[in-house]
Amino acid sequence: MYLMVFNFCSRKLKSIFMIVFVFQLAQSGYSVSGKEYNIEVFARFYEAEIPINGGRIYKINWVGELEFMGLTDEYGILEFLVSDDLPFSLFIDENTLGYLPHKKIFSGLIELDKKNGSVIDRVTFQVPLEWTYLLIKHSLSLRFNTQSIQTGCHVVTTVTSTGETFENCPHGLEGVSVSLMPSLEESRYYFDMMRVWPVWCKTDMVFNLVIYSYFIAMYNFSKPLLARINNQLHVPELLPYLSLDRTSRDGGVIFVNVPAREKPYFIQSSHPHYIFPKIKFICRPDTIINISPPQGPRPLRVRFKPT
Protein backbone atom coordinates (compact mmCIF):
# COMPACT_ATOMS: atom_id res chain seq x y z
CA MET A 1 0.00 0.00 0.00
CA TYR A 2 2.83 2.40 0.90
CA LEU A 3 4.53 1.69 -2.41
CA MET A 4 1.39 2.56 -4.38
CA VAL A 5 0.97 5.83 -2.48
CA PHE A 6 4.67 6.61 -2.95
CA ASN A 7 4.49 6.19 -6.74
CA PHE A 8 1.65 8.72 -7.05
CA CYS A 9 3.22 11.39 -4.80
CA SER A 10 4.89 14.56 -6.07
CA ARG A 11 8.66 15.03 -5.71
CA LYS A 12 8.18 17.22 -2.62
CA LEU A 13 5.86 14.72 -0.97
CA LYS A 14 8.31 11.93 -1.81
CA SER A 15 11.07 13.81 -0.01
CA ILE A 16 8.86 14.23 3.07
CA PHE A 17 7.90 10.57 2.90
CA MET A 18 11.56 9.49 2.77
CA ILE A 19 12.41 11.69 5.79
CA VAL A 20 9.61 10.07 7.77
CA PHE A 21 10.70 6.64 6.53
CA VAL A 22 14.31 7.16 7.63
CA PHE A 23 13.13 8.48 11.01
CA GLN A 24 11.01 5.35 11.52
CA LEU A 25 13.98 3.16 10.64
CA ALA A 26 16.13 5.02 13.13
CA GLN A 27 13.50 4.42 15.78
CA SER A 28 13.73 0.70 14.92
CA GLY A 29 17.47 0.60 15.52
CA TYR A 30 18.80 1.56 12.07
CA SER A 31 20.89 4.62 11.31
CA VAL A 32 22.07 6.69 8.35
CA SER A 33 25.70 7.31 9.20
CA GLY A 34 27.06 8.08 5.75
CA LYS A 35 29.67 5.35 6.19
CA GLU A 36 30.55 3.48 3.00
CA TYR A 37 30.28 -0.30 2.85
CA ASN A 38 31.86 -2.44 0.16
CA ILE A 39 29.52 -5.11 -1.25
CA GLU A 40 30.73 -7.99 -3.39
CA VAL A 41 28.29 -9.90 -5.59
CA PHE A 42 29.06 -13.28 -7.13
CA ALA A 43 26.66 -14.76 -9.69
CA ARG A 44 26.73 -18.12 -11.42
CA PHE A 45 24.43 -20.33 -13.45
CA TYR A 46 22.82 -23.00 -11.28
CA GLU A 47 23.03 -25.91 -13.71
CA ALA A 48 26.43 -25.32 -15.34
CA GLU A 49 28.03 -23.83 -12.20
CA ILE A 50 29.94 -21.28 -14.29
CA PRO A 51 30.19 -17.51 -13.56
CA ILE A 52 27.67 -15.13 -15.14
CA ASN A 53 29.36 -12.48 -17.26
CA GLY A 54 27.32 -9.32 -17.80
CA GLY A 55 24.58 -9.97 -15.26
CA ARG A 56 22.76 -6.74 -14.39
CA ILE A 57 22.56 -6.22 -10.62
CA TYR A 58 19.92 -3.94 -9.09
CA LYS A 59 19.41 -2.66 -5.57
CA ILE A 60 15.86 -2.29 -4.23
CA ASN A 61 14.98 -0.55 -0.96
CA TRP A 62 11.99 -1.00 1.33
CA VAL A 63 9.77 1.37 -0.64
CA GLY A 64 10.55 -0.35 -3.95
CA GLU A 65 12.97 2.18 -5.46
CA LEU A 66 15.41 0.57 -7.91
CA GLU A 67 19.06 1.50 -8.45
CA PHE A 68 21.26 -0.10 -11.10
CA MET A 69 24.55 -1.12 -9.48
CA GLY A 70 26.51 -2.48 -12.47
CA LEU A 71 27.41 -5.60 -14.47
CA THR A 72 29.18 -8.72 -13.26
CA ASP A 73 32.57 -9.36 -14.87
CA GLU A 74 33.90 -12.52 -16.56
CA TYR A 75 34.43 -14.07 -13.13
CA GLY A 76 30.83 -13.36 -12.09
CA ILE A 77 31.96 -10.62 -9.67
CA LEU A 78 30.65 -7.09 -9.10
CA GLU A 79 31.84 -4.81 -6.32
CA PHE A 80 30.17 -1.53 -5.35
CA LEU A 81 29.89 0.86 -2.42
CA VAL A 82 26.76 1.54 -0.38
CA SER A 83 26.82 4.86 1.46
CA ASP A 84 24.11 4.31 4.09
CA ASP A 85 23.11 1.76 6.70
CA LEU A 86 19.55 1.20 5.51
CA PRO A 87 18.51 -2.38 4.73
CA PHE A 88 18.01 -3.33 1.08
CA SER A 89 17.76 -6.30 -1.26
CA LEU A 90 19.50 -7.09 -4.54
CA PHE A 91 18.31 -8.92 -7.62
CA ILE A 92 19.87 -10.08 -10.87
CA ASP A 93 17.98 -9.30 -14.07
CA GLU A 94 17.04 -12.41 -16.01
CA ASN A 95 16.95 -10.64 -19.40
CA THR A 96 20.73 -10.30 -19.81
CA LEU A 97 21.84 -13.90 -19.29
CA GLY A 98 22.16 -15.20 -22.85
CA TYR A 99 19.72 -16.87 -25.21
CA LEU A 100 18.18 -19.37 -22.80
CA PRO A 101 15.38 -18.17 -20.48
CA HIS A 102 16.41 -17.72 -16.82
CA LYS A 103 14.60 -16.56 -13.71
CA LYS A 104 14.98 -13.23 -11.91
CA ILE A 105 16.45 -14.02 -8.49
CA PHE A 106 16.21 -11.81 -5.38
CA SER A 107 18.48 -11.85 -2.34
CA GLY A 108 17.45 -11.70 1.27
CA LEU A 109 17.34 -8.45 3.22
CA ILE A 110 20.87 -7.06 3.61
CA GLU A 111 21.62 -5.19 6.82
CA LEU A 112 24.98 -3.45 6.99
CA ASP A 113 24.88 -2.14 10.54
CA LYS A 114 23.64 -5.15 12.48
CA LYS A 115 24.25 -4.90 16.19
CA ASN A 116 23.96 -8.66 16.68
CA GLY A 117 25.51 -11.26 14.42
CA SER A 118 27.81 -10.88 11.44
CA VAL A 119 27.58 -8.20 8.77
CA ILE A 120 26.83 -9.57 5.28
CA ASP A 121 29.12 -7.96 2.71
CA ARG A 122 29.02 -10.72 0.05
CA VAL A 123 25.93 -11.82 -1.81
CA THR A 124 25.79 -14.82 -4.13
CA PHE A 125 23.24 -15.60 -6.83
CA GLN A 126 22.52 -19.04 -8.25
CA VAL A 127 20.40 -18.43 -11.33
CA PRO A 128 18.40 -21.41 -12.66
CA LEU A 129 16.97 -21.93 -16.10
CA GLU A 130 13.26 -21.25 -16.52
CA TRP A 131 12.89 -24.97 -17.26
CA THR A 132 14.50 -25.96 -13.95
CA TYR A 133 12.14 -23.64 -12.09
CA LEU A 134 9.12 -25.11 -13.92
CA LEU A 135 10.32 -28.64 -13.09
CA ILE A 136 10.57 -27.80 -9.37
CA LYS A 137 7.23 -26.00 -9.45
CA HIS A 138 5.48 -28.92 -11.16
CA SER A 139 7.01 -31.54 -8.85
CA LEU A 140 6.07 -29.64 -5.69
CA SER A 141 2.53 -29.10 -6.98
CA LEU A 142 2.22 -32.90 -7.25
CA ARG A 143 3.75 -33.56 -3.85
CA PHE A 144 1.74 -30.95 -1.94
CA ASN A 145 -1.30 -30.63 -4.23
CA THR A 146 -0.71 -26.92 -4.58
CA GLN A 147 -0.33 -24.32 -7.31
CA SER A 148 1.88 -21.25 -7.55
CA ILE A 149 0.19 -18.09 -6.29
CA GLN A 150 1.10 -14.97 -8.26
CA THR A 151 0.57 -12.70 -5.24
CA GLY A 152 3.17 -14.53 -3.15
CA CYS A 153 6.81 -15.57 -3.37
CA HIS A 154 8.92 -18.71 -3.16
CA VAL A 155 11.93 -18.68 -0.84
CA VAL A 156 14.97 -20.94 -1.11
CA THR A 157 17.87 -20.94 1.34
CA THR A 158 20.87 -23.15 2.09
CA VAL A 159 22.11 -23.94 5.58
CA THR A 160 25.91 -24.28 5.67
CA SER A 161 28.66 -24.61 8.24
CA THR A 162 30.72 -21.52 8.97
CA GLY A 163 33.39 -20.99 6.33
CA GLU A 164 31.89 -23.32 3.72
CA THR A 165 30.93 -22.13 0.22
CA PHE A 166 29.51 -23.68 -2.94
CA GLU A 167 32.99 -24.97 -3.72
CA ASN A 168 32.84 -27.36 -0.76
CA CYS A 169 31.43 -30.80 -1.46
CA PRO A 170 29.10 -31.30 0.29
CA HIS A 171 28.45 -27.81 1.63
CA GLY A 172 25.18 -28.24 3.56
CA LEU A 173 24.78 -28.65 7.32
CA GLU A 174 22.70 -31.76 8.01
CA GLY A 175 19.93 -32.13 10.58
CA VAL A 176 18.76 -28.50 10.81
CA SER A 177 15.06 -27.69 11.16
CA VAL A 178 14.25 -24.49 9.24
CA SER A 179 11.04 -22.50 9.59
CA LEU A 180 9.54 -19.07 8.86
CA MET A 181 8.30 -16.55 11.37
CA PRO A 182 5.44 -15.92 10.92
CA SER A 183 4.83 -19.38 9.46
CA LEU A 184 2.46 -18.50 6.63
CA GLU A 185 3.90 -20.61 3.79
CA GLU A 186 1.70 -23.17 2.09
CA SER A 187 4.33 -25.93 2.17
CA ARG A 188 8.01 -26.61 2.86
CA TYR A 189 10.40 -29.01 1.13
CA TYR A 190 13.94 -30.04 2.11
CA PHE A 191 16.23 -30.86 -0.83
CA ASP A 192 18.16 -34.12 -0.71
CA MET A 193 21.69 -34.73 -2.03
CA MET A 194 22.74 -37.15 -4.76
CA ARG A 195 25.05 -39.86 -3.42
CA VAL A 196 26.11 -41.64 -6.61
CA TRP A 197 28.92 -40.93 -9.07
CA PRO A 198 29.19 -38.80 -11.25
CA VAL A 199 26.59 -36.51 -9.66
CA TRP A 200 27.88 -36.80 -6.09
CA CYS A 201 27.04 -33.71 -4.01
CA LYS A 202 24.54 -32.37 -6.55
CA THR A 203 21.02 -31.48 -5.46
CA ASP A 204 18.73 -34.47 -5.96
CA MET A 205 16.38 -33.12 -8.62
CA VAL A 206 15.63 -36.58 -10.05
CA PHE A 207 14.77 -39.19 -7.42
CA ASN A 208 13.53 -37.43 -4.30
CA LEU A 209 12.04 -34.39 -6.06
CA VAL A 210 10.60 -35.55 -9.40
CA ILE A 211 10.16 -39.35 -9.28
CA TYR A 212 9.05 -39.56 -5.66
CA SER A 213 6.66 -36.62 -6.15
CA TYR A 214 4.98 -38.54 -8.98
CA PHE A 215 4.79 -41.63 -6.78
CA ILE A 216 3.17 -39.59 -4.00
CA ALA A 217 0.62 -38.11 -6.40
CA MET A 218 -0.34 -41.53 -7.81
CA TYR A 219 -0.41 -43.09 -4.34
CA ASN A 220 -2.64 -40.35 -2.94
CA PHE A 221 -4.96 -40.75 -5.93
CA SER A 222 -5.17 -44.50 -5.23
CA LYS A 223 -5.65 -44.23 -1.45
CA PRO A 224 -9.46 -44.57 -1.41
CA LEU A 225 -9.26 -47.70 -3.60
CA LEU A 226 -6.42 -49.21 -1.53
CA ALA A 227 -8.32 -48.52 1.69
CA ARG A 228 -11.44 -50.26 0.29
CA ILE A 229 -9.43 -53.26 -0.91
CA ASN A 230 -7.64 -53.63 2.44
CA ASN A 231 -10.78 -52.76 4.41
CA GLN A 232 -8.85 -49.99 6.19
CA LEU A 233 -9.78 -46.45 7.08
CA HIS A 234 -6.13 -45.35 7.07
CA VAL A 235 -3.48 -46.19 4.49
CA PRO A 236 0.17 -45.75 5.58
CA GLU A 237 2.33 -43.09 3.96
CA LEU A 238 4.41 -44.07 0.95
CA LEU A 239 8.11 -44.43 1.84
CA PRO A 240 7.99 -41.84 4.64
CA TYR A 241 11.79 -41.90 5.04
CA LEU A 242 12.10 -40.09 1.70
CA SER A 243 10.11 -37.13 3.05
CA LEU A 244 12.77 -35.17 4.88
CA ASP A 245 11.84 -33.12 7.95
CA ARG A 246 15.33 -31.59 8.32
CA THR A 247 18.15 -30.54 6.05
CA SER A 248 20.31 -33.12 4.29
CA ARG A 249 23.97 -32.62 3.39
CA ASP A 250 22.65 -30.50 0.51
CA GLY A 251 21.44 -27.97 3.11
CA GLY A 252 18.68 -26.62 0.87
CA VAL A 253 15.06 -25.89 1.77
CA ILE A 254 12.26 -24.14 -0.14
CA PHE A 255 9.15 -22.43 1.26
CA VAL A 256 6.32 -22.47 -1.28
CA ASN A 257 3.67 -19.77 -1.73
CA VAL A 258 4.67 -17.36 1.01
CA PRO A 259 2.14 -14.47 1.16
CA ALA A 260 3.57 -11.12 0.09
CA ARG A 261 3.71 -8.39 2.74
CA GLU A 262 5.55 -5.16 3.55
CA LYS A 263 7.08 -6.36 6.80
CA PRO A 264 10.07 -8.74 6.68
CA TYR A 265 9.86 -12.45 7.39
CA PHE A 266 12.41 -14.23 9.55
CA ILE A 267 14.08 -17.54 8.74
CA GLN A 268 14.88 -19.34 11.97
CA SER A 269 17.00 -22.48 12.21
CA SER A 270 17.16 -25.04 15.00
CA HIS A 271 19.79 -27.69 15.75
CA PRO A 272 20.72 -29.45 19.01
CA HIS A 273 24.38 -28.41 18.74
CA TYR A 274 24.30 -24.95 17.11
CA ILE A 275 22.79 -21.49 17.51
CA PHE A 276 21.81 -19.61 14.33
CA PRO A 277 21.01 -15.96 13.56
CA LYS A 278 17.60 -15.07 12.16
CA ILE A 279 17.68 -14.25 8.46
CA LYS A 280 15.34 -11.59 7.07
CA PHE A 281 13.73 -11.19 3.66
CA ILE A 282 10.97 -9.12 2.06
CA CYS A 283 8.38 -11.16 0.17
CA ARG A 284 7.21 -9.25 -2.92
CA PRO A 285 4.49 -10.56 -5.28
CA ASP A 286 5.50 -13.19 -7.85
CA THR A 287 9.20 -13.32 -6.94
CA ILE A 288 11.80 -16.00 -6.26
CA ILE A 289 14.17 -15.36 -3.36
CA ASN A 290 17.33 -17.45 -3.10
CA ILE A 291 19.27 -16.71 0.09
CA SER A 292 22.53 -18.43 -0.76
CA PRO A 293 25.69 -18.75 1.35
CA PRO A 294 27.07 -16.71 3.01
CA GLN A 295 23.77 -14.84 3.43
CA GLY A 296 21.87 -17.98 4.44
CA PRO A 297 21.74 -19.59 7.90
CA ARG A 298 25.17 -20.36 9.39
CA PRO A 299 25.98 -21.26 13.00
CA LEU A 300 26.92 -18.30 15.20
CA ARG A 301 28.36 -20.56 17.87
CA VAL A 302 28.25 -24.10 19.17
CA ARG A 303 25.58 -24.77 21.80
CA PHE A 304 27.67 -27.64 23.11
CA LYS A 305 30.35 -29.73 21.46
CA PRO A 306 28.88 -32.69 19.53
CA THR A 307 30.06 -36.12 20.69
C-alpha positions as semicolon CSV with decimal commas, in nm:
position;residue;x (nm);y (nm);z (nm)
1;M;0,000;0,000;0,000
2;Y;0,283;0,240;0,090
3;L;0,453;0,169;-0,241
4;M;0,139;0,256;-0,438
5;V;0,097;0,583;-0,248
6;F;0,467;0,661;-0,295
7;N;0,449;0,619;-0,674
8;F;0,165;0,872;-0,705
9;C;0,322;1,139;-0,480
10;S;0,489;1,456;-0,607
11;R;0,866;1,503;-0,571
12;K;0,818;1,722;-0,262
13;L;0,586;1,472;-0,097
14;K;0,831;1,193;-0,181
15;S;1,107;1,381;-0,001
16;I;0,886;1,423;0,307
17;F;0,790;1,057;0,290
18;M;1,156;0,949;0,277
19;I;1,241;1,169;0,579
20;V;0,961;1,007;0,777
21;F;1,070;0,664;0,653
22;V;1,431;0,716;0,763
23;F;1,313;0,848;1,101
24;Q;1,101;0,535;1,152
25;L;1,398;0,316;1,064
26;A;1,613;0,502;1,313
27;Q;1,350;0,442;1,578
28;S;1,373;0,070;1,492
29;G;1,747;0,060;1,552
30;Y;1,880;0,156;1,207
31;S;2,089;0,462;1,131
32;V;2,207;0,669;0,835
33;S;2,570;0,731;0,920
34;G;2,706;0,808;0,575
35;K;2,967;0,535;0,619
36;E;3,055;0,348;0,300
37;Y;3,028;-0,030;0,285
38;N;3,186;-0,244;0,016
39;I;2,952;-0,511;-0,125
40;E;3,073;-0,799;-0,339
41;V;2,829;-0,990;-0,559
42;F;2,906;-1,328;-0,713
43;A;2,666;-1,476;-0,969
44;R;2,673;-1,812;-1,142
45;F;2,443;-2,033;-1,345
46;Y;2,282;-2,300;-1,128
47;E;2,303;-2,591;-1,371
48;A;2,643;-2,532;-1,534
49;E;2,803;-2,383;-1,220
50;I;2,994;-2,128;-1,429
51;P;3,019;-1,751;-1,356
52;I;2,767;-1,513;-1,514
53;N;2,936;-1,248;-1,726
54;G;2,732;-0,932;-1,780
55;G;2,458;-0,997;-1,526
56;R;2,276;-0,674;-1,439
57;I;2,256;-0,622;-1,062
58;Y;1,992;-0,394;-0,909
59;K;1,941;-0,266;-0,557
60;I;1,586;-0,229;-0,423
61;N;1,498;-0,055;-0,096
62;W;1,199;-0,100;0,133
63;V;0,977;0,137;-0,064
64;G;1,055;-0,035;-0,395
65;E;1,297;0,218;-0,546
66;L;1,541;0,057;-0,791
67;E;1,906;0,150;-0,845
68;F;2,126;-0,010;-1,110
69;M;2,455;-0,112;-0,948
70;G;2,651;-0,248;-1,247
71;L;2,741;-0,560;-1,447
72;T;2,918;-0,872;-1,326
73;D;3,257;-0,936;-1,487
74;E;3,390;-1,252;-1,656
75;Y;3,443;-1,407;-1,313
76;G;3,083;-1,336;-1,209
77;I;3,196;-1,062;-0,967
78;L;3,065;-0,709;-0,910
79;E;3,184;-0,481;-0,632
80;F;3,017;-0,153;-0,535
81;L;2,989;0,086;-0,242
82;V;2,676;0,154;-0,038
83;S;2,682;0,486;0,146
84;D;2,411;0,431;0,409
85;D;2,311;0,176;0,670
86;L;1,955;0,120;0,551
87;P;1,851;-0,238;0,473
88;F;1,801;-0,333;0,108
89;S;1,776;-0,630;-0,126
90;L;1,950;-0,709;-0,454
91;F;1,831;-0,892;-0,762
92;I;1,987;-1,008;-1,087
93;D;1,798;-0,930;-1,407
94;E;1,704;-1,241;-1,601
95;N;1,695;-1,064;-1,940
96;T;2,073;-1,030;-1,981
97;L;2,184;-1,390;-1,929
98;G;2,216;-1,520;-2,285
99;Y;1,972;-1,687;-2,521
100;L;1,818;-1,937;-2,280
101;P;1,538;-1,817;-2,048
102;H;1,641;-1,772;-1,682
103;K;1,460;-1,656;-1,371
104;K;1,498;-1,323;-1,191
105;I;1,645;-1,402;-0,849
106;F;1,621;-1,181;-0,538
107;S;1,848;-1,185;-0,234
108;G;1,745;-1,170;0,127
109;L;1,734;-0,845;0,322
110;I;2,087;-0,706;0,361
111;E;2,162;-0,519;0,682
112;L;2,498;-0,345;0,699
113;D;2,488;-0,214;1,054
114;K;2,364;-0,515;1,248
115;K;2,425;-0,490;1,619
116;N;2,396;-0,866;1,668
117;G;2,551;-1,126;1,442
118;S;2,781;-1,088;1,144
119;V;2,758;-0,820;0,877
120;I;2,683;-0,957;0,528
121;D;2,912;-0,796;0,271
122;R;2,902;-1,072;0,005
123;V;2,593;-1,182;-0,181
124;T;2,579;-1,482;-0,413
125;F;2,324;-1,560;-0,683
126;Q;2,252;-1,904;-0,825
127;V;2,040;-1,843;-1,133
128;P;1,840;-2,141;-1,266
129;L;1,697;-2,193;-1,610
130;E;1,326;-2,125;-1,652
131;W;1,289;-2,497;-1,726
132;T;1,450;-2,596;-1,395
133;Y;1,214;-2,364;-1,209
134;L;0,912;-2,511;-1,392
135;L;1,032;-2,864;-1,309
136;I;1,057;-2,780;-0,937
137;K;0,723;-2,600;-0,945
138;H;0,548;-2,892;-1,116
139;S;0,701;-3,154;-0,885
140;L;0,607;-2,964;-0,569
141;S;0,253;-2,910;-0,698
142;L;0,222;-3,290;-0,725
143;R;0,375;-3,356;-0,385
144;F;0,174;-3,095;-0,194
145;N;-0,130;-3,063;-0,423
146;T;-0,071;-2,692;-0,458
147;Q;-0,033;-2,432;-0,731
148;S;0,188;-2,125;-0,755
149;I;0,019;-1,809;-0,629
150;Q;0,110;-1,497;-0,826
151;T;0,057;-1,270;-0,524
152;G;0,317;-1,453;-0,315
153;C;0,681;-1,557;-0,337
154;H;0,892;-1,871;-0,316
155;V;1,193;-1,868;-0,084
156;V;1,497;-2,094;-0,111
157;T;1,787;-2,094;0,134
158;T;2,087;-2,315;0,209
159;V;2,211;-2,394;0,558
160;T;2,591;-2,428;0,567
161;S;2,866;-2,461;0,824
162;T;3,072;-2,152;0,897
163;G;3,339;-2,099;0,633
164;E;3,189;-2,332;0,372
165;T;3,093;-2,213;0,022
166;F;2,951;-2,368;-0,294
167;E;3,299;-2,497;-0,372
168;N;3,284;-2,736;-0,076
169;C;3,143;-3,080;-0,146
170;P;2,910;-3,130;0,029
171;H;2,845;-2,781;0,163
172;G;2,518;-2,824;0,356
173;L;2,478;-2,865;0,732
174;E;2,270;-3,176;0,801
175;G;1,993;-3,213;1,058
176;V;1,876;-2,850;1,081
177;S;1,506;-2,769;1,116
178;V;1,425;-2,449;0,924
179;S;1,104;-2,250;0,959
180;L;0,954;-1,907;0,886
181;M;0,830;-1,655;1,137
182;P;0,544;-1,592;1,092
183;S;0,483;-1,938;0,946
184;L;0,246;-1,850;0,663
185;E;0,390;-2,061;0,379
186;E;0,170;-2,317;0,209
187;S;0,433;-2,593;0,217
188;R;0,801;-2,661;0,286
189;Y;1,040;-2,901;0,113
190;Y;1,394;-3,004;0,211
191;F;1,623;-3,086;-0,083
192;D;1,816;-3,412;-0,071
193;M;2,169;-3,473;-0,203
194;M;2,274;-3,715;-0,476
195;R;2,505;-3,986;-0,342
196;V;2,611;-4,164;-0,661
197;W;2,892;-4,093;-0,907
198;P;2,919;-3,880;-1,125
199;V;2,659;-3,651;-0,966
200;W;2,788;-3,680;-0,609
201;C;2,704;-3,371;-0,401
202;K;2,454;-3,237;-0,655
203;T;2,102;-3,148;-0,546
204;D;1,873;-3,447;-0,596
205;M;1,638;-3,312;-0,862
206;V;1,563;-3,658;-1,005
207;F;1,477;-3,919;-0,742
208;N;1,353;-3,743;-0,430
209;L;1,204;-3,439;-0,606
210;V;1,060;-3,555;-0,940
211;I;1,016;-3,935;-0,928
212;Y;0,905;-3,956;-0,566
213;S;0,666;-3,662;-0,615
214;Y;0,498;-3,854;-0,898
215;F;0,479;-4,163;-0,678
216;I;0,317;-3,959;-0,400
217;A;0,062;-3,811;-0,640
218;M;-0,034;-4,153;-0,781
219;Y;-0,041;-4,309;-0,434
220;N;-0,264;-4,035;-0,294
221;F;-0,496;-4,075;-0,593
222;S;-0,517;-4,450;-0,523
223;K;-0,565;-4,423;-0,145
224;P;-0,946;-4,457;-0,141
225;L;-0,926;-4,770;-0,360
226;L;-0,642;-4,921;-0,153
227;A;-0,832;-4,852;0,169
228;R;-1,144;-5,026;0,029
229;I;-0,943;-5,326;-0,091
230;N;-0,764;-5,363;0,244
231;N;-1,078;-5,276;0,441
232;Q;-0,885;-4,999;0,619
233;L;-0,978;-4,645;0,708
234;H;-0,613;-4,535;0,707
235;V;-0,348;-4,619;0,449
236;P;0,017;-4,575;0,558
237;E;0,233;-4,309;0,396
238;L;0,441;-4,407;0,095
239;L;0,811;-4,443;0,184
240;P;0,799;-4,184;0,464
241;Y;1,179;-4,190;0,504
242;L;1,210;-4,009;0,170
243;S;1,011;-3,713;0,305
244;L;1,277;-3,517;0,488
245;D;1,184;-3,312;0,795
246;R;1,533;-3,159;0,832
247;T;1,815;-3,054;0,605
248;S;2,031;-3,312;0,429
249;R;2,397;-3,262;0,339
250;D;2,265;-3,050;0,051
251;G;2,144;-2,797;0,311
252;G;1,868;-2,662;0,087
253;V;1,506;-2,589;0,177
254;I;1,226;-2,414;-0,014
255;F;0,915;-2,243;0,126
256;V;0,632;-2,247;-0,128
257;N;0,367;-1,977;-0,173
258;V;0,467;-1,736;0,101
259;P;0,214;-1,447;0,116
260;A;0,357;-1,112;0,009
261;R;0,371;-0,839;0,274
262;E;0,555;-0,516;0,355
263;K;0,708;-0,636;0,680
264;P;1,007;-0,874;0,668
265;Y;0,986;-1,245;0,739
266;F;1,241;-1,423;0,955
267;I;1,408;-1,754;0,874
268;Q;1,488;-1,934;1,197
269;S;1,700;-2,248;1,221
270;S;1,716;-2,504;1,500
271;H;1,979;-2,769;1,575
272;P;2,072;-2,945;1,901
273;H;2,438;-2,841;1,874
274;Y;2,430;-2,495;1,711
275;I;2,279;-2,149;1,751
276;F;2,181;-1,961;1,433
277;P;2,101;-1,596;1,356
278;K;1,760;-1,507;1,216
279;I;1,768;-1,425;0,846
280;K;1,534;-1,159;0,707
281;F;1,373;-1,119;0,366
282;I;1,097;-0,912;0,206
283;C;0,838;-1,116;0,017
284;R;0,721;-0,925;-0,292
285;P;0,449;-1,056;-0,528
286;D;0,550;-1,319;-0,785
287;T;0,920;-1,332;-0,694
288;I;1,180;-1,600;-0,626
289;I;1,417;-1,536;-0,336
290;N;1,733;-1,745;-0,310
291;I;1,927;-1,671;0,009
292;S;2,253;-1,843;-0,076
293;P;2,569;-1,875;0,135
294;P;2,707;-1,671;0,301
295;Q;2,377;-1,484;0,343
296;G;2,187;-1,798;0,444
297;P;2,174;-1,959;0,790
298;R;2,517;-2,036;0,939
299;P;2,598;-2,126;1,300
300;L;2,692;-1,830;1,520
301;R;2,836;-2,056;1,787
302;V;2,825;-2,410;1,917
303;R;2,558;-2,477;2,180
304;F;2,767;-2,764;2,311
305;K;3,035;-2,973;2,146
306;P;2,888;-3,269;1,953
307;T;3,006;-3,612;2,069
